[in-house]
């Protein structure tokens, strides 16, 4: 690969991140133009670009399916109804509302991917905020923080966690024993700073709660059938990949979307054209473009060259390597979406531990099913924590952040990069520090 191509791919990627941070251009347009630049400079062909997008078909299929599923049931007013019930349960108090969002989001994110959870729950937030009389943007940001943090409770809670766990062949139960406590600590950090971070909302109280509007559910029969579809989707999200004929979460989401559109069309509560028109295409195009940009870094050797840098700096020092990796990946994950980042970092880290002689070369094989030596596992655990919690730092750090931003824009408010940064930086830094302490005490001392 020629040097100029490496430079162009790296400069293009950095330029896109700068444009997103400064908000000179809409984040989708910036990423899309960056991806097209790589194609028009022949750093990669259109076929190769589509191939990199295809490698992430599971993520894109999952997002599209859940978007359609949620949109199909909007005419039933179920989201407005549930929002009112949440305000009533919180008795109109802001602190109870914040804690309620934590309580609802946490268990769901333990079994469903965090971006999926945000797609399912985020539509509740704008009507809740409207009834209490507050800005819904901070509530969406809180949901994202909890969704990303709770993704560490199980190996299936966050795509980044699953990718790393799959690479080292860790089982579901082993993950619970070794790493779930770290996820619980990450959530506790957010809960501890709620009165400070969301001070205005924490002390908000709705006086005339009995005067709240009580929206009625439309089309109850359709919603009942829809409930069976949603229950089917949620059940097979959890068990689908363990069946004799495995069903991936993406295929389950797409099947659920198809059934939801069929139900909506046949019952005449909405048309298929209206449902598809309202899908958040901006978010989907952003992710496709980012996958192409990461592919450019991979093809031109930028990612591979970093493994040599790691080996030269860290040597065989696992303690220094683990802590350095946690903060390095965490900070990097705040500006690079963690799914493509982890996809690129896993082979890099494997190459590093082979290069310094800590593991045999056979671990580099794609079909390797053995166990890694216990002494190198803290490096991979550190990457899990860094990639997942670093996503809380900025608007582009995690897929759930982008999903929440799309939902917010759909409801008339844009989450700016600066606004998210105001909340995200203190949360990310505190979580990375506490996670570093956990990894140090639990695995390295």
LOKENU-168133 format. One record per atom (N, C-alpha, C, CB): x, y, z. Coordinates in steps of 0.001 Angstrom, whole numbers, plus 500000, padded with zeros to 6 digits. Glycine has a CB too. Example, Ala and Ser with C-alpha at 12.3 -4.5 7.8 and 13.67 -1.06 7.14 Angstrom:
<atoms>
513190494310507800/512300495500507800/513200496700507800/511308495527509046/512850497750507080/513670498940507140/512900500030507870/514084499402505725/
</atoms>
This chain:
<atoms>
500846498802500000/500000500000500000/500878501242500000/499045500009501225/500620502185499092/501451503363498970/501259504300500155/501146504085497675/502332505059500478/502325505946501637/501245507014501517/503686506601501806/501057507557500306/500080508638500152/498666508159500466/500134509206498731/498390506872500175/497061506339500480/496839506213501982/496870504981499814/497902505814502696/497823505739504150/497554507115504733/499115505152504737/498274508103504252/498116509476504746/496712510002504456/499168510403504110/496232509778503235/494907510282502858/493816509636503708/494638510023501366/493903508318503925/492870507635504721/492868508142506154/493089506111504705/494066508362506718/494161508848508105/493680510292508211/495611508738508619/494110511143507283/493701512550507307/492190512675507079/494474513356506236/491653511845506201/490206511877505941/489431511515507195/489835510916504795/489874510463507871/489183510034509087/489235511127510149/489804508734509631/490422511684510379/490572512736511390/489740513960511017/492056513130511549/489716514307509730/488944515468509273/487450515279509528/489192515718507780/486962514063509283/485544513776509531/485222513962511011/485188512337509080/486091513447511891/485861513599513329/485864515068513724/486925512836514128/486780515850513166/486843517283513477/485569517990513002/488091517928512820/485102517658511801/483874518266511291/482674517931512179/483610517800509856/482645516698512676/481547516300513570/481640517051514893/481571514773513820/482865517170515433/483049517842516722/482715519331516638/484486517661517209/483116519962515554/482873521395515405/481480521707514875/483904521995514487/480787520669514383/479427520798513865/479336521759512686/478502521258514964/480416521854511913/480382522659510697/479477522004509664/481799522849510128/479450520674509680/478626519902508749/477871518859509566/479500519225507616/476656518541509147/475889517482509814/476722516202509829/474512517243509099/476698515480510957/477584514322511115/477396513265510023/477353513690512468/476162513078509545/475938512092508483/476583512534507174/474437511864508275/476435513811506853/477026514339505617/478549514264505685/476571515800505372/479124514612506856/480583514576507005/481125513169506786/480992515083508393/480498512182507430/480953510797507300/480739510281505871/480212509894508309/479621510639505262/479306510187503905/480315510742502898/477877510613503515/480626512039503022/481609512651502119/482994512038502318/481670514173502343/483346511755503577/484642511132503856/484755509764503207/484860511008505359/483688508966503317/483696507636502705/483810507734501183/482424506860503091/483085508681500603/483142508851499146/484514509331498680/482071509839498691/485181510132499516/486518510601499160/487489509433498995/487040511574500222/487366508426499887/488232507243499782/487978506487498480/488012506307500983/486729506498498042/486386505803496788/486897506574495584/484864505605496675/486688507899495588/487084508695494421/488592508881494315/486416510048494472/489341508673495419/490805508691495337/491361507295495079/491406509263496627/490447506328494883/490809504945494562/491594504251495675/491619504916493291/491447504753496920/492033504046498049/491282502729498251/491990504920499341/490002502754497980/489243501506497909/488202501636496815/488574501167499275/487869500517496216/486851500516495166/485465500534495802/487012499281494236/484475500843494983/483102500831495486/482726499438495979/482120501294494392/483204498413495279/482923497036495694/483524496747497061/483467496041494660/484757497216497292/485391497014498599/484646497770499691/486858497460498560/484207498990499380/483466499786500363/482171499086500760/483160501186499804/481456498582499755/480222497836500045/480547496576500839/479477497467498733/481705495974500575/482123494792501330/482324495100502801/483402494225500749/482952496248503107/483134496634504511/481790496905505190/484033497879504609/480869497497504423/479525497695504979/478860496335505219/478652498569504023/479045495422504261/478464494083504393/479000493316505573/478706493298503151/480259493565505939/480824492888507114/480078493250508394/482302493239507264/479399494395508371/478643494849509548/477141494741509308/479014496302509901/476752493790508454/475336493637508112/474478493353509339/475161492520507096/475042492652510331/474270492332511529/473841493575512282/475072491438512441/474769494511512451/474462495760513155/473420496569512397/475734496595513351/473616496713511082/472691497514510279/471309496867510202/473252497712508871/471267495542510054/469984494843510008/469225494971511312/470194493382509681/469950494875512431/469323495014513747/468720496404513907/470347494746514867/469499497444513554/469022498809513710/467789499062512847/470128499799513354/467855498661511586/466738498900510681/465483498181511168/467092498445509260/465625496919511564/464476496143512006/463786496754513207/464897494745512330/464562497179514206/463958497756515417/463346499123515122/465010497880516541/463994499906514260/463412501200513873/462023501024513265/464329501923512874/461896500080512350/460609499835511709/459595499319512728/460764498830510552/460041498424513615/459156497833514624/458563498905515527/459915496799515466/459413499812516002/458945500883516888/458008501823516146/460133501669517465/458390502206514934/457571503164514172/456204502590513814/458300503584512895/456128501289513564/454869500685513125/453763500814514168/455085499223512796/454148500896515457/453126500941516508/452898502337517071/453510500016517626/453481503359516438/453237504737516890/451766505138516836/454043505698516052/451003504744515803/449594505169515758/448750504660516924/448974504708514475/449204503661517651/448425503146518777/448519504047520009/448892501746519131/449451505026519991/449685505936521122/450223505216522355/448400506656521481/450801504039522169/451294503279523308/452434504007524017/451754501900522858/453268504726523255/454399505402523868/453941506570524749/455359505899522790/452945507339524277/452413508429525093/451754507888526359/451407509261524285/451052506758526230/450380506159527386/451389505704528439/449514504972526944/452423504986527998/453446504509528932/454204505672529566/454426503574528216/454428506744528795/455121507914529330/454330508528530487/455344508961528221/453026508652530311/452190509198531376/452228508318532612/450754509358530896/452204507001532418/452255506092533567/453582506233534330/452065504633533101/454659506457533609/455948506638534279/455967507911535123/457079506679533248/455380508986534598/455316510240535363/454448510050536613/454751511394534480/453343509333536468/452465509086537622/453176508241538681/451166508382537169/453922507217538242/454661506382539191/455745507178539906/455283505185538472/456344508124539188/457377508973539797/456766510074540650/458263509589538715/455429510184540651/454697511202541405/455149512610541044/454869510974542898/455555512763539781/455921514080539297/457248514601539795/454882515027539659/458025513776540496/459303514233541052/460445513886540097/459554513600542447/461303514876539843/462398514691538906/463383513628539328/463113515967538717/463687513567540636/464671512571541093/464154511154540889/465013512793542577/462866510932541141/462290509602540931/462244509263539443/460876509523541537/462030510278538623/462003510053537188/463374509622536681/461540511312536460/464431510292537136/465789509925536739/466129508509537194/466801510921537315/465794508206538453/466074506864538975/465217505809538274/465828506817540492/464018506208537847/463157505288537109/463750504924535759/461779505896536919/464352505906535085/465006505631533806/466152504650534010/465522506937533159/466903504830535104/468002503897535423/467443502497535670/468802504387536672/466365502416536457/465805501117536845/465219500361535657/464732501308537905/464632501079534700/464027500419533545/465092499999532533/463001501344532878/466059500884532305/467057500639531257/468032499534531640/467826501914530956/468445499484532909/469506498562533335/469202497093533046/469752498728534805/468072496532533533/467854495092533301/467658494735531836/466656494627534080/467062495648531055/466841495353529640/468173495292528903/465921496412528998/469080496216529253/470387496242528592/471280495078529007/471089497546528893/470904494380530040/471681493203530424/471457492044529458/471321492775531842/470327492061528741/470018490948527832/469861491379526378/468757490262528281/469705492690526134/469576493191524772/470715494158524466/468208493881524570/471156494234523216/472173495230522858/471704496632523228/472497495158521352/472640497469523710/472245498779524239/471569499678523213/473447499482524786/472034499659521967/471396500495520949/469959500044520703/472198500454519637/469731498729520773/468372498197520611/467473498696521733/468388496651520585/467989498672522959/467219499146524110/466861500615523952/468005498932525410/467831501420523504/467563502845523312/466483503046522254/468851503591522909/466512502255521179/465482502361520141/464092502045520701/465804501415518974/464036501065521613/462749500648522170/462223501638523206/462875499270522796/463113502204524037/462684503027525172/462716504527524908/463542502729526350/463619504976524037/463781506423523840/462506507128523373/464876506672522839/461643506490522553/460412507198522173/459512507577523348/459630506353521223/459725506969524530/458939507331525712/459370508675526288/459063506249526778/460630509054526075/461216510172526804/460623511536526425/462697510192526571/460496511884525122/459944513210524807/458566513484525412/459859513367523325/457595512550525317/456300512852525951/456381512943527471/455288511797525574/457265512161528099/457447512281529548/457925513685529903/458452511225530064/458958514133529199/459524515453529477/458506516557529239/460757515692528616/457687516412528211/456673517419527914/455672517544529061/455944517073526612/455290516400529638/454314516426530717/454885517020531999/453803515031530984/456175516780532252/456801517319533454/457263518760533225/457989516438533880/457372519163531955/457784520517531646/459284520722531657/457162521448532599/460045519718531221/461502519822531193/462020519467529804/462140518903532261/463290519769529567/463955519448528309/464237517950528274/465273520267528141/463840517287527184/464022515828527140/465431515406526751/463044515223526173/466263516327526250/467610515956525817/468448515356526962/468321517179525242/468501515984528165/469266515358529250/468755513966529630/469235516247530469/467444513753529535/466899512429529864/467367511385528851/465354512474529904/467398511760527567/467915510843526553/469388510538526785/467717511427525156/470147511559527156/471577511368527414/471780510439528615/472273512731527663/470971510601529660/471062509693530807/470761508260530383/470094510131531924/469730508066529570/469396506718529108/470567506100528366/468157506746528206/471247506900527557/472408506416526819/473523505998527771/472913507489525854/473807506833528784/474854506497529758/474569505154530430/474972507604530823/473323504964530852/472964503724531540/472990502548530573/471576503846532188/472496502769529353/472491501687528359/473915501217528053/471798502151527061/474830502170527853/476214501805527565/476870501114528754/477014503039527176/476612501630529957/477222501053531167/476664499672531464/476997501972532372/475333499531531348/474697498241531642/475068497188530611/473179498395531698/475579497626529463/476055496670528467/477184495802528976/476502497393527237/477824496227530079/478915495447530669/478422494384531652/479882496372531373/477127494353531932/476623493392532918/476668491962532402/475203493746533311/476472491778531101/476564490443530503/477330490555529187/475140489821530272/477742489423528668/478533489425527438/477700489832526217/479144488046527210/476359489736526305/475507490083525165/474941491493525275/474369489087525043/475308492238526317/474711493544526540/475221494636525624/474937493949527930/476414494461525070/476989495477524195/477717494765523062/477956496430524980/477515495205521818/478202494543520706/479720494518520876/477853495233519406/480288495607521410/481742495659521593/482203494604522592/482176497056522065/481450494442523672/481772493434524674/481687492034524085/480837493558525876/480644491805523283/480475490488522673/481618490175521717/479138490409521935/482038491170520928/483114490953519955/484401490550520665/483347492222519109/484751491260521739/485977490933522485/485834489588523184/486299492037523520/484682489355523826/484466488091524515/484519486898523584/483150488113525222/483961487059522393/483998485991521402/485432485725520941/483111486346520203/486237486781520869/487623486631520416/488465485820521385/488254487989520215/488136485890522689/488921485151523695/488161483927524195/489274486068524885/487010483628523559/486237482415523864/485804482343525329/487054481183523518/485336483455525872/484835483463527245/483353483092527231/485055484858527917/482925482260528176/481536481822528220/480662482856528926/481427480466528925/479348482687528782/478399483605529407/478580483609530929/476949483216529038/478696482421531520/478813482335532980/480173482826533480/478587480897533437/481233482533532737/482546483049533127/482556484568533111/483637482507532199/481882485136532129/481809486601532064/481098487142533308/481070487061530771/479965486517533678/479231486978534856/480122486956536101/477984486106535083/480914485910536240/481754485760537418/482892486773537447/482315484360537475/483481487036536304/484687487859536281/484420489349536081/485593487378535201/483407489701535279/483328491081534804/482034491823535115/483527491091533359/480974491111535482/479694491791535693/479753492835536795/478625490783536018/480524492573537841/480636493536538938/481182494873538432/481543492979540053/482088494822537460/482598496051536877/481505496862536212/483679495742535882/480564496182535548/479429496878534944/478531497510535991/478624495925534089/478300496777537098/477482497324538191/478134498567538796/477264496259539285/479448498548538920/480169499713539453/480021500899538501/481674499380539672/480086500648537205/479935501725536224/478561502390536335/480142501182534804/477516501583536544/476169502144536727/476091502935538019/475109501029536729/476700502400539091/476686503078540384/477340504462540296/477402502224541434/478371504581539472/479036505874539292/478053506907538730/480261505729538353/477269506504537723/476301507429537128/475236507810538154/475642506801535875/474721506821538884/473679507090539883/474196508051540955/473199505772540536/475446507876541370/476023508704542440/476100510180542058/477412508199542794/476293510469540760/476455511869540361/475191512451539719/477620511995539394/474073511722539766/472825512240539206/472436513601539784/471708511251539448/472477513789541127/472059515094541675/472945516253541224/472056515035543185/474172515952540810/475085517006540366/474957517212538860/476544516660540739/474987516112538126/474999516187536662/473660516666536108/475345514823536069/472572516236536733/471232516618536284/470510517374537398/470415515366535857/471196518361537948/470715519063539132/469328519672538931/471694520144539516/469127520351537805/467854521034537573/466689520052537539/467906521821536266/466879518934536842/465817517932536749/465628517221538089/466136516907535641/466717516953538804/466660516224540081/465716516912541070/468069516106540695/465710518247541060/464894518999542026/463578519506541435/465686520173542560/463252519049540222/461977519430539612/460834518648540243/462010519194538090/459700519338540459/458517518650540990/457280519204540305/458411518816542541/456468518306539765/455232518677539094/454126518768540142/454867517651537973/453568519971540318/452610520188541399/451241519588541097/452467521668541668/450703519892539926/449331519479539605/449345518190538789/448589520597538831/449816517129539409/449959515873538675/448613515288538260/450714514865539517/447556515609539033/446237515061538687/445664515707537425/445265515255539852/446247516832536997/445754517509535801/446470517062534523/445902519001535965/447334516058534660/448041515554533483/447042515001532466/449064514462533886/447309515198531180/446461514543530167/446659513031530239/446792515069528731/445593512304530020/445660510842530071/445345510286528691/444676510267531135/446373510134527866/446132509642526497/445572508225526511/447432509680525674/444657507991525599/444045506675525478/444744505887524370/442525506799525192/444850504586524569/445465503720523558/444509503555522386/445836502334524159/445023503799521202/444237503574519982/444432502135519492/444644504588518870/443470501624518815/443566500312518161/444054499222519134/444516500396516951/443335498994520248/443816498030521254/443990496612520722/442864497999522412/443132496192519788/443279494834519241/444571494693518444/442077494482518351/444851495726517661/446104495710516889/447300495689517838/446188496944515940/447222496491518910/448320496549519873/448519495209520579/448061497647520904/447418494497520837/447528493178521467/448313492217520568/446123492604521770/447967492215519286/448716491376518345/450162491852518234/448045491387516956/450335493171518254/451685493720518220/452502493312519425/451634495216518131/451835493184520581/452529492734521780/453120491344521620/451591492753522955/452385490468520913/452910489126520641/454139489189519730/451822488246520000/454103490097518749/455255490243517854/456476490728518636/454929491226516701/456278491740519483/457396492279520266/457923491228521238/456962493548521036/457011490467521874/457440489409522791/458261488355522059/456227488757523465/457821487997520850/458565487042520023/459970487566519736/457816486770518699/460055488837519339/461353489424519007/462276489429520230/461173490858518469/461766489878521369/462595489945522579/463059488559523016/461820490617523718/462151487581522943/462509486215523345/463617485662522463/461280485293523283/463476485843521152/464459485256520241/465743486074520148/463858485108518865/465707487327520612/466963488052520792/467853487293521782/466698489505521289/467221486744522819/467960486089523899/468335484650523534/467133486103525187/467383483885522959/467622482452522760/467909482070521312/466437481677523244/467717483019520380/467773482682518961/469059482022518513/467568483895518165/470201482498519005/471486481980518543/471840480638519176/472577482982518836/471030480177520136/471286478886520792/470366477778520275/471117479027522302/469519478101519295/468606477115518735/469349476176517785/467445477809518004/468786474980517503/469431474058516545/469703474731515197/468550472817516331/468749475569514752/468987476412513578/469095477843514099/467829476262512485/470313478369514261/470489479674514916/469789480805514171/471965479995515043/469241481739514941/468632482953514400/469373484143514994/467091483021514717/470046484911514162/470801486061514662/469838487161515098/471780486593513580/470268488036516023/469406489159516426/468952490004515243/470135490040517422/469827490186514245/469444490994513080/468295490348512310/470650491194512149/468379489042512090/467315488370511335/466006488375512112/467721486926511001/466091488235513446/464883488297514279/464252489684514184/465214487955515757/465080490738514261/464568492109514174/463907492363512827/465698493118514399/464514491866511758/463949492068510426/462630491323510262/464940491617509357/462544490108510821/461288489360510769/460212490099511558/461478487926511324/460579490604512736/459626491378513529/459149492613512790/460246491780514850/460054493284512076/459689494469511303/458709494113510190/460941495130510713/458976493011509504/458083492580508424/456686492258508950/458667491355507709/456615491555510083/455313491225510676/454586492472511146/455487490258511845/455342493433511705/454728494678512178/454152495477511012/455757495529512945/454884495540509903/454367496249508729/453147495546508163/455450496368507652/453172494212508152/452016493444507679/450787493742508534/452325491931507700/450969493733509860/449861494004510772/449347495430510593/450296493775512226/450265496374510487/449869497775510337/449108498004509029/451104498683510392/449588497400507955/448952497585506645/447584496901506594/449859497035505527/447512495658507071/446257494906506988/445180495491507895/446497493446507350/445599496080509020/444619496669509941/444299498114509580/445136496601511375/445030498641508574/444799499988508047/445036501091509078/443393500092507524/445915500849510048/446250501930510989/447349502825510424/446693501348512348/448074502342509442/449111503139508788/449534502419507518/450335503375509734/450228503142506651/450671502534505405/452150502160505492/450426503487504223/452546501198504672/453947500779504635/454834501944504202/454132499577503681/454351502751503237/455136503893502765/455419504884503887/454411504596501626/454416505160504705/454608506096505825/455624505554506825/453269506369506535/455536504268507114/456454503663508086/457891503745507587/456069502194508356/458103503343506338/459464503348505792/459992504769505598/459500502597504461/459105505709505299/459527507103505141/460099507663506448/458345507966504672/459561507210507581/459970507753508881/461138507008509516/458805507731509823/461666505989508842/462870505316509362/464018506316509410/463255504079508479/464855506207510421/465965507147510605/467110506777509662/466453507147512085/466925507131508388/467933506803507379/469246507528507646/467420507154505985/469185508688508245/470400509448508537/471348508646509417/470052510775509216/470815508020510461/471647507223511362/472239506017510633/470827506759512577/471432505346509811/471922504175509087/473040504548508113/470774503501508333/472878505661507398/473916506096506454/475183506497507195/473413507271505594/475027507106508368/476206507473509167/477025506230509514/475781508210510463/476348505196509994/477064503980510371/477728503321509163/476110502997511043/477042503267508045/477636502673506848/478895503438506437/476617502658505689/478839504762506513/479991505583506140/481154505384507097/479602507053506102/480867505276508389/481927505066509383/482603503714509163/481352505150510819/481823502692508820/482415501382508550/483378501450507359/481310500341508281/483038502255506356/483928502422505208/485199503153505617/483219503184504080/485075504194506453/486249504945506906/487191504073507730/485815506158507727/486630503252508616/487451502319509399/488093501297508464/486595501600510488/487352500863507447/487904499934506463/489095500533505739/486839499532505458/489032501843505456/490166502511504830/491406502476505699/489815503937504510/491227502689507017/492363502619507941/492935501205507999/491941503074509347/492042500213507932/492495498823507976/493238498447506695/491303497880508192/492665498816505540/493268498441504265/494638499083504054/492347498825503130/494790500315504496/496054501025504281/497104500720505350/495800502512504242/496759499865506316/497752499418507287/497902500283508517/499044499323506633/497039501295508687/497140502175509859/496899501389511145/496130503341509752/495881500537511130/495545499785512343/496632498767512668/494189499077512180/497130498051511663/498180497054511901/499454497672512444/498489496308510624/499794498859511961/501032499496512406/500991499855513883/501302500741511586/499781500042514421/499662500366515842/500097499212516738/498235500750516167/499986497956516258/500398496815517079/501894496856517344/500020495491516397/502670497285516350/504110497428516553/504434498501517564/504795497740515249/503660499584517552/503850500655518536/503568500137519943/502935501861518215/502470499368520084/502145498783521391/503279497897521894/500843497970521307/503789497032521040/504858496116521442/506098496884521873/505204495158520296/506439497951521153/507643498729521475/507499499476522797/507948499721520353/506308499991523067/506108500807524275/505881499942525510/504922501754524085/505059498919525383/504617498168526557/505460496938526856/503200497751526375/506052496323525844/506810495097526074/505904494020526645/507994495357527021/506382493339527723/505585492273528349/504947492712529669/506457491050528592/504893493997529923/504338494514531181/502808494509531107/504869495956531474/502193493458531657/500739493296531559/500001494359532368/500329491902532038/500531494719533541/499874495724534385/499840497064533660/500602495866535750/500999497522533216/501064498784532487/500255498700531193/502525499153532181/500358497561530507/499638497391529252/498125497461529437/500013496071528619/497617496791530471/496172496760530714/495639498150531039/495842495793531857/496307498843531959/495827500168532360/495970501174531217/496592500663533598/497093501088530498/497290501994529358/496247501737528281/498705501831528772/495968500453528026/494998500092526996/493597500563527368/495001498581526773/493252500433528663/491920500838529113/491686502322528832/491745500547530617/492669503155529202/492492504595528996/492666504975527527/493484505380529859/493609504329526832/493825504639525417/492590504298524590/495046503878524880/492073503076524762/490877502660524018/489674503488524458/490595501148524227/489589503789525772/488483504594526267/488431505965525621/488581504740527756/489567506647525577/489611507979524974/489391507894523465/490955508666525280/489989506876522828/489807506706521385/488351506383521062/490730505594520849/487722505590521932/486336505195521710/485376506361521865/485952504091522662/485831507447522484/484964508609522612/484831509375521302/485487509527523689/485745509136520363/485664509826519065/485494508860517899/486910510668518845/485690507565518145/485480506544517121/484384505600517619/486813505759516809/483304505387516891/482258504460517333/482857503117517754/481221504249516216/482430502609518924/483161501488519532/483033500163518782/482684501294520931/481985499977517994/481864498709517268/482970498567516216/480479498607516597/483109499517515289/484212499377514329/485582499483514986/484092500428513249/485691500248516089/486972500355516783/487406498998517326/486882501378517923/486486498295517971/486820496992518554/487115495972517466/485677496493519448/486347496046516367/486614495144515240/488060495301514773/485635495424514068/488558496527514763/489932496762514356/490956496466515435/490081498163513919/490579496668516716/491528496528517821/491769495077518232/491036497306519010/490767494208518053/490930492805518471/492098492127517748/489636492021518208/492157492155516413/493323491542515758/494626492255516106/493134491542514249/494566493564516340/495762494307516733/496302493788518063/495455495812516832/495399493601519037/495823493139520360/496313491696520315/494673493269521359/495641490868519519/496111489491519359/497522489469518770/495144488693518460/497745490293517766/499065490359517135/500116490834518136/499033491296515912/499743491763518991/500665492282520003/501111491187520974/500008493427520775/500148490413521526/500523489399522515/501316488268521866/499271488836523206/501105488044520565/501926487062519850/503324487633519615/501265486666518499/503407488902519225/504689489528518890/505644489552520079/504462490946518389/505105489744521284/505976489810522468/506159488434523118/505397490795523495/505608487392522488/505851486033522950/505021485569524124/507242485901523301/503868486216524366/503032485824525505/502073484689525149/502240487025526010/501740484537523866/500848483457523427/501373482904522105/499367483965523274/501039481656521774/501491481086520504/500749481691519322/501309479574520508/501309481538518140/500764482166516935/499422481591516516/501737482024515803/499057480388517010/497791479806516545/496568480595516992/497672478387517035/496706481478517992/495546482273518421/495110483248517334/495872483042519709/495955483487516340/495623484407515259/494668483785514247/496885484860514561/494517482459514295/493620481776513357/492171482156513642/493800480242513446/491401482385512598/490004482805512769/489148481737513433/489405483168511429/489556480470513318/488771479375513898/489352478878515222/488689478219512913/490220479668515868/490823479259517140/489749479184518219/491947480242517561/489636478025518886/488618477813519914/489211477524521287/487716476678519511/490521477648521421/491165477349522695/491058478492523686/492611477013522473/491755478326524814/491743479324525871/493053480121525866/491522478653527240/492956481399526114/494133482239526237/494745482051527623/493780483725525987/496059482204527764/496673482139529089/496065483188530019/498195482338528987/495775482847531280/495118483789532197/495864485107532348/494962483156533551/497205485072532220/497976486295532469/497754487370531399/499452485959532549/497283487000530185/497071488020529155/495618488492529089/497491487481527800/494706487803529780/493285488153529708/492980489573530207/492480487158530511/493699490079531244/493412491462531669/493537492492530553/494335491845532788/494378492235529562/494495493151528427/493166493236527669/495628492693527476/492538492090527457/491271492054526731/490128492602527595/490956490616526280/490180492302528905/489162492856529796/489239494380529808/489328492299531225/490464494894529848/490658496346529852/490089496973528578/492155496689529989/490286496274527440/489748496790526190/488224496806526216/490248495955525012/487608495788526821/486152495771526955/485656497013527695/485696494500527689/486249497269528865/485811498397529676/486078499721528956/486517498378531039/487260499839528358/487594501079527673/486672501370526507/489009501030527190/486436500366525665/485617500566524472/484168500872524827/485681499337523580/483641500191525847/482232500365526206/481996501681526937/481760499202527071/482821501971527941/482609503173528753/483132504429528072/483277503013530105/484148504277527215/484619505433526459/483544505981525546/485841505069525649/482602505112525148/481493505552524309/480603506585524957/480673504389523920/480685506727526284/479888507736526982/480471509137526857/479763507374528441/481677509263526288/482364510538526287/481800511569525328/483772510321525973/481512511155524097/481052512109523083/479873511544522305/482195512469522120/479307512387521485/478108512015520733/478346510849519773/477600513209519958/479570510720519240/479841509692518236/480506508460518834/480715510258517138/480593508374520163/481357507307520790/480712505935520763/481621507666522173/479407505871520671/478721504567520703/477498504613519806/478311504183522153/477085503456519341/475933503377518440/474660503887519121/475730501933517960/474511503618520413/473308504074521116/473247505595521181/473264503490522531/474403506266521246/474437507727521246/473852508271519944/475881508237521441/474296507689518823/473828508150517517/472335507874517357/474623507468516384/471894506720517854/470469506384517791/469648507408518575/470220504959518341/470098507738519801/469392508718520626/469362510084519951/470049508828522006/470472510468519309/470525511753518611/469514511786517466/471946512018518075/469386510664516752/468414510592515665/466983510709516165/468583509299514904/466674510045517278/465329510109517862/465038511516518361/465183509092519017/466038512148518972/465873513511519463/465580514477518320/467122513957520218/466314514333517225/466102515206516062/464728514967515454/467197514975515002/464291513711515488/462957513373514972/461858514079515772/462740511847515013/462133514363517060/461153515031517921/461420516533518058/461153514386519298/462243517058517165/462370518507517090/463517519134517849/461153519098517559/464366518361518509/465517518916519217/466780518170518784/465322518823520762/467831518924518512/469093518318518109/470030518248519298/469740519107516958/470627517071519525/471653516943520565/472979517371519944/471732515464521137/473473518520520350/474720519012519775/475911518258520384/474862520539520009/477015518282519657/478233517635520152/478651518267521471/479378517743519115/478550519579521566/478947520306522781/478061519936523966/478888521820522541/476761519833523734/475841519472524821/476158518090525369/474386519519524333/476351517127524487/476668515773524943/478001515765525682/476706514791523753/478966516531525180/480290516595525799/480201517101527237/481220517500524979/479326518065527465/479158518643528809/478799517570529835/478069519732528791/477942516646529454/477561515560530355/478529514377530268/476144515093530039/479022514116529051/479737512871528807/481139512807529378/479808512635527370/481903513901529296/483296513857529746/483437513493531215/483954515184529500/482719514158532155/482870513750533562/482442512309533823/482069514671534447/481367511866533150/480913510480533338/481977509513532833/479566510232532603/482497509760531637/483493508866531053/484744508788531920/483859509330529647/485273509929532354/486512509935533139/486334509203534465/486973511374533395/485219509467535161/484972508784536435/484823507273536234/483710509353537108/484126506880535167/483926505453534915/485224504764534516/482878505251533827/486059505425533717/487337504824533329/488252504661534544/488031505683532252/488250505647535426/489098505561536630/488641504428537534/489078506893537408/487330504339537801/486826503266538663/487020501893538013/485340503492538979/486885501813536691/487103500539535995/488568500123536056/486649500643534532/489468501104535944/490894500797536056/491220500239537436/491738502049535779/490599500809538465/490802500300539826/490271498879539939/490112501214540863/489084498635539335/488490497298539387/489378496270538696/487102497307538742/489839496580537479/490700495651536744/492003495418537499/490993496186535330/492555496477538082/493806496357538831/493647495456540049/494294497732539267/492616495686540838/492406494914542074/491944493488541768/491371495617542974/491036493342540797/490423492035540529/491348491090539774/489148492217539743/492186491623538851/492938490730537965/494443490890538020/492498490938536579/494940492019538511/496379492275538357/497158492247539672/496581493608537698/496504492452540786/497238492468542057/497214491097542730/496647493524543000/
</atoms>
